[in-house]
Amino acid sequence: MSMNILSTKLYMPPSRPKVVRRTRLLERLNEGMHRKLTIVSAPAGYGKTTLVAEWLAGCGRTAVWLSLDEGDHDPARFLTYLTAALQTMDRSIGEGVFALLASPQPPPSEFILTTLLNDIKAHPYPFHLVLDDYHVLDAGPVDKAITFLLERMPPQMHLVITTRKDPSIPLGRLRARDQLTELRAADLRFDFPETVEFLGEVMGLSLSNDEMAHLDSRTEGWVAGLQLAALSMKGDSDISGRSASFTGTHPFVLDYLVEEVLKRQPAPIQTFLLRTSILDRFCGPLCDAVMAGADKEPSISPGQEVLAYLEQANLFLVPLDQEKRWYRYHHLFAELLRQKLPSMSATAPLHVRASEWLEAQGCELEAFHHAAAAGETARAVRLIEGKGMPLLFRGAVTPILNWLASLPEEELDAWPSLWVTYASALLLSGRLSGVQQKLQAAEKALQGIPHDDKSRDLIGHIASIRATMAVNKHQAETILSESRRALSYLHQGNLPVRTATTWTLGYAYQLLGERAAAIAAYTEALSASQTIGHVMITIMATLGIGLLQEADNRYHTAAETYRHVLALAGDPPLPVACEAHLGLARIHYEWNRLEEAQRHGQQASRLAGLLEHSDRVVACEVFLARLKLAQGKVSEAAEIVVRSEHFARQHRYEQQFPFISAVHVQVLLRQGNLMAASQLARKHKLPVSLARAHLAQGDTAAALALLGPHMEWLEAKGWEDERLQGLILEALALHAHGDKLRSLQQLSYALALAEPGGFVRLFLEEGQPMAGLLSEAAAAGIMQEYIGKLLSAMKAEGIYCGLLSDSPQAPSLIEPLTARETEVLRLIALGLSNHEIGERLFISLSTVKGHNRIIFDKLQVKRRTEAVALARKLGLL
């Protein structure tokens, strides 16, 4: 899905054999090399590019050159070419960036630029980066990217911008900091000695000093004006008279001068200049095709010979490579020539022939531009659809959107596929608000059209786009119905859209908990995406498979899958790799490798921030809150939970509410707020969380009554991850309820499920009650090796690991603490005063004090600190 790079944009124009050496300007450019930016700003025809190229050829530093054109408005395209230009100096700069930029939703420019800057810092030698013709860009995002670049440039890098108008970057601030060198029109004007040298040595005219002074005065040192004037005089027997008749300032004589220059050329050359002016860049064979519609490339191209003649005649021709195979006209000259072209209907055949030649050379984007210019909608549509992979997926979203926006609605209605392309392009560019309207227009245009293969395929494509729109909102039923509709209508040969739709179908099944169907769809999408080279679907399908492996408790396999995703996502990774890092964070957390879990969690969070319209930021925060709880940082976990809940509500990420609430319940339980924990679990219908709250309150009967039906439902669904959690909690509840035999039986089931995946923290989180239960299981000969590993991890965290029946709790307590007394004891351990405990539990101060006396009596202590210390030793907290 990568974009074709036009290498001719990356080469500095070679030095001309005859040129006026502008020593005074070269010295100023040399003096400014220690600054961050040099800007050469002047109207057309002042020799900006020629001056900079001459300076770079002799300054002794490496030069990186990028010639800009209107297609570089798009930030992704601009950064693609910027990276390609930097790689002409050092191939190691920006490795992996192209994959990021080729994704349907590239990361922010700042992320790409940071990657490039880090690589540039490792480059040991000073260099210049030249952005030529910056004025053709009218894009705020590119200005913002250049500002970011300037603020963080390493000292070995110097930026040079040539432009007709000042860019929207903070020039004032750079000027105040002495970080800016400026050359403007007044500086670039030829002084009289330079005019004399140019007219005599370069243009070969024999004029008197007075005649040269007259031309210098009339052109005001404007290089293009002097060149046009000299060309108009060549071969004239009355050069003196021609120079005297040259009057007026350059804005008013351009048309006259070009007319005079053209008149002096043979008729075939005039025709060649006018017809080939439609081309942004050209070579001999392309010119032949435009001129005559030649299908075959001759061994010696007449066009190449004409180009050699034009260069020798100084007719504003700019070579684009060292071999002098590709050229362009000076921009001003091209603009003037195009003004003299006849109507669009007369130039359309020229554009068509250019489009045909470029398509045959594999330059489909340029071929599309000429098809659009010719008004050949059918050809443009075919080129957009591409051969196997649409142009939309190859870096052409912005030019296609611009063309579609220029078409009248009647034209779009005549080609319903263009409405669908419009919607798809908007979706890829993240402009979601306009997608639905374009799809409705497409459906309206399709009404009354017979249902042939093409119209059916469009109906399927519309449904596929709607399914993709629903993915970000996790609307499972919508994704499912639209995906099924799409696959029933899409043509079997439309592999790019069918493959993407198969993935959305898998995602719908995953949301609905139909895991077998989901993994089948993901596997099919993965196979197809690898066949057609759809990298993004390959990554997404692999991720889906990894998530389902994790859900099936196959942690080692899932970890390998996630690591494969990271390899596919490149370095630096695509933002979508955040899901792989998050999966690895969860797995390392369960393996009790908390440092690794934190590293992956933080990386996931950083990448999630680069995704637009995604709830992955919240998912990462929820995991980090769990990690804080494992580290004993309850207050920090609570802050993260509150922040995440607010963010999710603000952005309507309803899908994340159950996950946020499950962690919130754990926080509340750790804080001793049992009533609030129960209410929250009940509100969000979280049976396992509610059972945990019942257990904390000492109500084992309620916990078991809730877990029984829930476990039957989980077993029927085949959800191994949630079934494992339920088994562990059910084992604890049964033991607390006095049913030790069934408790050990459920625990043995849980251990059998957990051991292959290497689970540790799932048991550690249950604290001393689980440690005692594991000790009893080990004494009964159940999975002693695995239990030994779990108990060692518990001892490392200071959890008492004796048998529950042998725990010092039994003989040291006169009678067990009630649920309310346990609740009060936990709040005492958190450092709350009696007054604060009363407010938290909605009871009077005297009632709190009464509970304190009973707790102290049962524990046989006299002070709060003694009560807390003993309670911890007994595993009551």
N, C-alpha and C positions, 0 to 999 in steps of 0.2 A: 504494500500500500504506500510505498514511498513515492516522493515527488521527484521527477526528473530534474537534475541540476543542469542549468545552462552554463557550461564552463566558461563561455565567452564573457559572462558577467564578472568573472573573477580575475581577469587579466588587465594589468595596467597597459594603457595604449603605448605602443613602442615609440621610441624617439624618432622624429622626422629627420631626414637628411639635411634639410635646410630649416633653421629656426632662429629667431632672434633670441640671443641669450640675455635674459633679463636679470643682470647681476644684482641690481639694487633690491629686487624682490626676493631673489634667492637668498641674499644675506639676511633679510628680515625673517624669512622662513627658518633659516638655520638658527637665528637668535631665539626663536620661539620653541625650539625642540624640548626645552626643559619644562614647558607648561603642559597642561592637560590637553588643551584643544586649540587647533588652528582652524579658523573658518575663513574661507575664500568666498565672499558673497558679492555678486554683481549680476546685472542682467545678462541675457543671452549674447554670445558673441564676444566676450571680453577675454577669452583665452584662459579660463579658469582651469579646465582639465589639462590643457597643454602645459601650463605653468607648473602645476603640481606634479605631473608626470616627469617633467624635466628636472625638477628639484629632487624627486625621489631617486631618479637614475644616478644622481651624483652625490647624494648626501651620506652614503656609507652605511645606511641602516636597511634592514629588511623592510619591505613594504607589503602589506596585505591590502588588496584592492577589491572593492565591491561597487559595481555600477548598478544603480537603482533604477527601477522602472515602476510604472503605476501598479503592476501586480503585487508589488511589495508592501502595499497598504496593510495586508493581513499580517498580524504579528507573527503567526507561526511560519509563514513563508519568509518574512524578513529574517527571523532567527535561524531558519534553515540555511538561507544563503550566507548569513553572517558566520555561522559555524563552518560551512563549506569553505568560505574565504579564509578563515583562521587555519583550517586544516591544510591549505596550500603552503603554510609556513611550518606547521607541526601537526602531523597526523594524530597525535595523542590528544589534541585539544578537542573536547566535546565528544569523546567516544560514548556512544549510547544516546546522544542527544537527538539524533535523527528519529529513532524509534519513539521517543517521547513526543516529538513534534508531529509525527505521522498519525498519532492516535486521534480518534474522533473528537475528544475533548482534551487538547493539550494542556499541560500545567501552566500556571502564570508565567509571564515573561521573566519576572524576578527570579524564579526558581531556575530557569534555563540559564539566565545571565550569571547567577551565582556559581553554577557549575562551570561555565566557561571561564569566569574570572579565577576560580580556584586552579583550573588547569593552566591558565595564562601565568599565574604567579610562579608556577613550576618551570616556565620557559625562561632560560637564563639570559637571553639576549634582547636588547631594546629593539622595538619595531614601531612602525607607523601603521595605523588602520585608516584607510581612506574610504569614506562614503561619498561617492560621486553622484551628482545630480539629486541631492537630498530634497530639492523643492518638489519633485514629482510626487512625493508622499504627502498625503493630507490625512494623516492618521494620528490621533492623540495617543493611542497605545504605543506607537513606535517612538514618539517624542518622550513618553514616560520611560520607555525602556532605555533610551539613550541617556536620559537624565540619571537613571539608576546606574548605568555603566560609568558615567563620568564621576559620580560621587564615590565609586569604589575601585576605580582603575588602579592597578599596580604601577609603580614608577617606571617600569620598563616599557610601558605602553603609551602611545601618543595618538590621539584621534584627530583626523583631518576631515573636514566637511566642505564640499564644494556645493554651492546652491545659488539660486537666483533670488531667494528671499530668506530672511533669517528664520531658523527653525524655532519652534516653541519650546525652547529649553532655557534654563536660567542663565542667560549670557551676562546679565548684570552682576550676578553673584560671582561668576567666574572672573569677570573683568575686575571687580573690586578686590579679588584675592590674587590678582596677577597670574591667573591660570589660563588666560585667553590671548591668542595672537589673532589679529584681524587684518585681512586685506579686502578692500572694497573697490567699487568701480573707479573711484578717483585714483587709487593706487595702481590699478591695472591698466589704465589708459596708457597708450604709447606716448612717451615724450618725443620730441622732435628727432633726436638722434636714432631712436628706435624705429620711428616711422621711416626715416631715410633708409636704414638697414633693411627693413621689411620690404619696402617697395622696390629697392634696387637689388638686394641679394636674394631675397626669397621669391618675389614675384617677377623679377627680371625686367623691370620697367626702367627706361632711361628718361628721367625727368629732371628739370632744373630744380634748384633749391626753392625758388619761388613757387613752382608748381607743386612741389612736395609740401611746402608750407601751407599752400592753399588747401590741399587735400587733408592735411593734418588738422587744420582749423575747422574744415567743414565736418569732418568725422569726429572731432574732439577726442582723437586718439583711440577711437573705437575700432578694435581689431577686425571684427567681421565687416564693418563698413569699409575699411581700407581694402580688405581682401576682395569684397564685391566690386568696389570701384576699380581696383587693378584688373580684375578679370574682365570687367566691361570695356576696358581700354586695350586689352591685348589684341594685337593684330590691326589696330586702328592706325591709319596713316597720319591722322591729326590728333596725336596724343595730347598735345598742348591745349588744343581747343576743347577736347573732351574733359580735361581736368578743370578747365576754366568754367565749363558748363555745369560742373557738379556742384549743385547748390542744395540748400535745405539741410535740416538736421536728420539724423538717422531714422527716427520713427516714421518719417514721411517719405523717405527715399528707398526703403527696403523693397517695396513692390517693383519700383522702377529698376533698381539695380539687378534684382533677380531676373526680371524680364530681359534686361540687357545681357546678362550672363548667359541665359538660355539661348537668346538669339544668336550668340556667337558660336554656339555648339552646332555640329552637324545634326540634321534632323533625327537620325537614329539615336544619337546621344540624348537629345531633348526628350524623345519618347522614353528612352531607358530611364532617365532621371525621374520623370513624372510617374511612370508606372511603378517603379521599384520604391518610390517614396512611401508606399503603403506598408512597407516592411520595417519592423523595428530593428531587425538584424538580417543579414543576408550573406549568401555565398554565391559563387558563379552559377552552379546548377539550379539553385532556387530562383535566381534572377532569370535564367533561361526558361524555367517553368512558367513564371509570371508573364514573361514577354511573349512566349510562343506556345505555351501549353505543352512543352516538350515532355514526353513520357520517359524518354531514355536520357541518361547522363552521358554526353559524349566524352571521349578521352581527353579532349582539350575543350574546355567550356568557353564559348564566345563571351558569356557573361563574365567569366574570370578575367578575360582579356580587357573587357570594357572597364572593369573595376581597377585594373592596373593602370589603365589610361587616366581614369578619373583621379586616382591618387597622385599620379605624376603631374597632372594639371592643377593640383591644389583645389579641387572642387569639393571641399568640405567633407572628405571621406575619412572616417576614423577606423583604423584597423583594430580588431578585437582579439587577435591572437598573434603569437610570434610568427606563425607560418603565413600570416596574411591570407588566410582562407575566408575568415568571416569579417564582415565590416558592418558599420552603421554610418548613416549620414550625421553630420553635425546637427544637433537637435534644432537649432534655429533654421538651418537650411531645409531640413525635413519639413518643419512646420510651414515654411514659405512655399515649398513645392506642393504640399498637400492642399494649400489654399487654391492652387491653380488647377487642381484635379477637377474633372467634370462631375456630374451628379453621381449619386450612389448607384443608380442603375447602370451607369457606364463603368464604374469601378468594381461592381460586384463580380464580374468574371475574373478580374485580377485576384480578388480575395479568394474566390473559389479555387483557382489554380494553385495559389499559395497554400490553401488549406489541404488540398489533395497531396501536394508534394511533402508538406510537413507531416501529414498523417503517415505517409509511406515511410518516412524516416523515423517513426515512433515518437514524434513530438506532438502528442495528442492535445495538450493544453494550448499550444500555439495554433494548432490546426483549428481548435474550437474558436479561438479569438477571431480568426479570419472568417470562419463560417458565420459567426454572429455578425461580423461587420458586413458580410455580403447579404445579410437578411435570409440566409439559407437555414431556416429553422429545422428542417428535417435532418440536414447534415449535422447541425449543432446538437440536436437531441441524440443522434447516434453516437457522436463523439463523447457526449456526457455519459452515456450508458457504458462506454468503454468496452474493451475486449476482455470479458471475464471479471473486471473490477471497475466500478464506476469512477469517473474522474473525481467525484465528491470525496472518495476515500484516498485520493492521491494529492492532497494539498490544494485543491481547486475550489474550495467552498466559497471564498470571497468573490472571485471573478464570476462564478456561476450565479451567485446571489445578485451581484450587480447587474448582470445581463438580464436576469429574470425580472428585476425591479424596473428595467427600462422598457419591457414589453407591455403593450396595452392588454387589458383584460380579454379583449376579443381574440387576440393571438393565443393567449394562454388557454382560453376556452376551446379553441380549435385543436389544441394539443393537451388533452387532460394529463398526459404523462408529465408535462412541465409543472402543473400544479403539484403533483406528487413529488417531483424533484425539488420544488420550492419548499415544501413542507420538510422533506428530508434534510435539505441544506440548513434550514432554520434550526432543526433539531440538533444537527451536528455542531452548529455554531453556538448552541446554548440559548438561542432566542425562542424559548418555548411558548411564549404568549401568542405568537402568530401562527403556530403550527395547525391548530384545530381549524382555523378559518380557511387555510389553504386546502386542508383535506376535504372540508365541506364543499369548497369550490370545485375540487376535483370530482367529487361524487355528483355534483350538479351537472358538470360538463359530460359525465359518463352516461347520464340519463338518456335513454333513447338510442344509445349506441349498441349494436348487436354484441352479444357476449361471445366474442371470439377469444382466441388464446391471449392476445395482447390486452384486451380490456379486462379479462379475468385476472391476468397478472397484476394489472394496476389496482384492482379491487383488493387483491391479496397484499400488495405493497402498502396500501392505505391501512389495512388492518394491522400489518406488522408495525407500522409507525405508531399506531395507537397502543399496541401492546408495549412498545418500548417506552412510550410516554408514561404508562402506568407502572413501569418497573420502579422508577424513582419514588413513587408513592406507595410501593409495596401492595398494590391493589390486586390481590391474587385472582379473584374471580374475573376481573376485567382482563388481566394479562392472559388468563387461561382461554377465555372465550375468543378474544381477538387473535391470539396465536393460532388456535385451532382453525378459525376462519381463514387466516392468512395462508396456512399450509394447505388448506383445501382449494384455494384459488391460485396460488403462486405457480408459475410455470416450473416444471421440473428442472429446466436449464438455468433458472435464476438462482444460482447457488449462493451468491453473497447474501441476498435477502432471506432465502430459505434457511441458511445456516444461522443467521442472527435470530430468526424467528424460532428455530429449534431451541436455541439457548433461552429465549424468553419463556418458552413453554416449560423448560426444565426449572426455571426460577419460580414459575407459578406453582408447579408441583412441590417444590421445596417449601414454599410459603404455606401450602396447604397440608404439609406433613406427609405427603405421598412420596416417601423417600426412594422407593424402588423405581417409580416412574421418573422421578427427577434425575436419578443417576443414569438411567437409560437415555434420556434426552440429552443430558450433558455429554455423555460418551459419543452419541451420534453427532452432536454439534462440534465436538473436538475433532473427530475424524474428518468431517467435511471442511472445517476451517484450516486444518493442516494441509488438505489437498489443494485448496484455492489460495492459501497464503494470507488468510484473514487473521492477522496476529492478535488483534484485540479479542476476538471471539475465542481464539485458542487460549488466551490468558483467562478469560472469564469462565469458560467451560472447565478448565483445569481447576480454577478456584472452587467452582461449584462442587466438583468431585471431591476436592480436599475437605470442604465443609461437611459433606455427607460422610466421608470416612471418619472425621472427627466425631460427628454425631453418633456414629456406630461404635465409638470407643476404640477405633483402630488408630491409636495415637502415633505409633511409629510410622505407619504407612502415610498418615495424614501429614506428618512433619516432612517426609520426603516430598510429598506433592506440593506443599507450600514452598519448600526450598526450590523446587523446579519452577514454580511461578516466579519467584524472585529472579531466577536465571533468565526466564523469558522476558521479564519486565525491564531488564537492562540495568546499567549503572551509569548515571543515576537512574533510579527506577521510575517507571510510570506511576502516577499517583494511585492507580488501582491496586498497586502492590501493597497498599496499606492493609488490605484484607488478609493477605498472606502473612504479614508481620503480626497482625492481630491474632491470627490462628496460632502462629508459633508462640506468641506471648501466652495464650491460654494453655497450650500444651506444656510449656516450660513451667508455668505456674503449677499445674497439676503434678508435674514431676518434682516439685519443690525446689526448682532452680530459679529462685526469685530474682537474682541479678540478671539472668538471661531474659526472664519474663519482662522485667522492667525495661531492658534495652529494646526489645522488640515492641513493647507497648508504646514507648516514646517515639520510636520510628514510625509506627502506625499512626500515631496521633499527628505527627508532623506531615505525613503524606495525606492524611484525611483532610487537613486544612486546605489542601490544594484542589480538592474536588468540589465542584459546584453542585448545588441542589442535592446534597447527599447528607444522610444522617450518620455517616461513619464517624464523624467527630464525636457524637454522643456515645456511640458504641465503644470507642476508645476510652472515653472518660469513665464509662461504667466499669470497664476492666481495671483502670487505674485506681478506682475507688475500692474494688475488691483487693487489689494489691496493698493498698494502704491499711486495710483491715488486717491482712495477713502480717503486716509489719507492726501491728499494734497501734497505728496512728488513727484512732477512731474519729477524732475531731476533724482531721484533714479529709478523711473519707466522707464525713458528713457534709463538709463544704463542697466537695466535688459533686455529691449526689444532688444537693440543692441547686448548684449551678447548672448541672446537666438537665435537671427537670425543667428549669426555667427556659433554657435554650430550646429544649424539645417542644415545649408548649408554644414558644414564640414562633418556631418554624413549622409547627404542626406535624412533628415527627411522632405520630401516634404509635407507630410500630415499636418504638423504643420504650414506651411507658412500662410494659411488664418487666423489662430487664432492669430499668431504673428502680422500679418499686421493689423488686426482689432484693437488690442490694440495699435499698433503703430500709427494708425490714431487718436485714442483718445488722445494720448500723443501730437501729432503734433497740434491738435486743441487746447489743453490746452496751448500749447506754442505759439499759434497765427500763426502758419505756415500753413495757410489755403490752399495755393497752393500745397504744398508738400503733405498735407493730401488728397486732391482731386486726385492727380496723383497716390498716393499709392493705394487708394481705387479702382481707375479705372484699375490699372495694375493687381490687384489680383481679379478683378471682384467681389467686395463686395458691393452689391447694397445698403444695409442699411448704411454702412459706408460712401459711396459716397453721399447718400441723406443727411446724417448728415453734411457732408462738404458743400453741397449746402446751407443748412439752415444757417450754420455759415457765409457763404458769403452773406446771405440775398436773395438768389435766390430760393424763395419758389416754383416758377413754375417748375423749374428743379427738385427739390426734389419730388414734387407731381407726376410729369411725370414718374419719376423712381419708386416711391413706388407703384403706382396703379397696373401695371402689376405684379410686384413682389408679392404684397399681394394676387392677384388672384391665382398665382402659389402656394404660401404657403398654401392657403386654400384648393386647390385641393390635395396637398400632405398630408394635415393633420398634419403639423409640428407646434404644438401649441406653443412651446417655441419661435421660430423665428417669428411666427405670432403675438405673444404678443409684442415683441420688435417693429415690424413694425407698429402695431396699435398705440403705444405710440408716435412714431416719426411722423406718419401720422396725428395724432391729433394736434401735435404742428405745423406741417407745414400748415395744414388747417387754424388754428387760425392765424398764422402769415400772411397767404394769404388773410385773411378777411372773411373766410367762418366759422363763429363761430358756426352755427347750426350743420354742419357736424362734426366740431371739437369736440363738446361735445358728439355727437353721437358715434364717434370712441373711445373717451375716456371712455365712459360708457361701450362699448364692452371690452376694455382693462381692466377696473376695474373688470368686471364680471369674466374675465379669471384669473386675478391676485389674487383676494381676497382669493379663497380656498387654494392657495399655500402659502399665507402669504408674497407676494412680497412687498418689501419696497425700496431697493436700485435702482431697475430698474426705479423708479420714481424720487428718490433723485438725480440721476446722471444727470437729465435734468435741475436741478437748478431752478432759479427764474421763467422762462417761464412756467415750469410745475407747480410750486407752485401757480402762478396766475390762470392757467387753472383749477387746482383742486379747488381753492377757488370759481371760477365761477360755477363749477359743483356742489359743496356743496350748493351754493346759489340757484341752480336750483333744489335741493332736490335729487341729485343723490348719492346714497350709502354714506350717510353722516358719518356713524360710521367709515367705512374703510378710507374715505378721511380724517377724523379727525386724525386718527392714522398716516397717511402719512404726514399731515401738521405739526403735533407735532414733527415728526422726522426731518422735514425740518427746523423748528424753532430751534431745538437743534443744527443744523449745521450752524445757522446764516443766513438762506435763507429767504428773505422777502416774506411773504405769503399773501399779500393783493390781492384783485381782480385786474386783469390786467387793467380793465377799470378805476379803482380808483387809480392806481399806480401813485406816484408822478412823474413818468417819463413824462406823457403827458403834464401837465401844465408847467414843468420846462424846457422843450426843445422847442426852437423856431421852429425847424424842426428836423425830425429824422436823425440819422447818416446813411450815406451810408455804403455799405458793406466794401469798402476800408477804410473808416474812422473808422469803428468798428475794422477792422484788425489792423490799426495803434494804436488805443487806447489800444488794448490788449497787443501789444508789449511794449507800454509805461508802462503798469501795470507790465510787467515782468522786468522792469528796464533797458531796452535796450536804448542806446543813439540814437540820430538822425542818426548818421553815421551807427550804427549797424542796425537800422530799414531799412535804405536805401539799405544796402547790403542784408538783408533778403528778401526784397520785390522787389529788382532789380529796384529801382527808385532813382532819384537824391536827393541830400541833400536839395536842394531848394524845391523840391516837397514835401519832408517829412515835412519841416517847414511850407509849405502852408497848408498841412493837419492838422498840429498842431493848426494853427491859427483858422481854421474853426471849429475844435473840441472844442477849448476853447470858441469860440463865441457861439456855439450851447449850450454848457453846462453852459455858463455865468460864467466862472472861469478864473483865470489869471496864475495859476501855474499847473505843472504836478501833484503834490500831490493832489491838490484840484480836478483835473479832475478825477483821479483814485478813490478817496474817493466817489465822487458823482456818478460816473459810477457804483460803487459797490452797492451803496444805491439804484440806479435805476434799478439794475438787468441787466445792460448792459454787465457785465463781467461774 
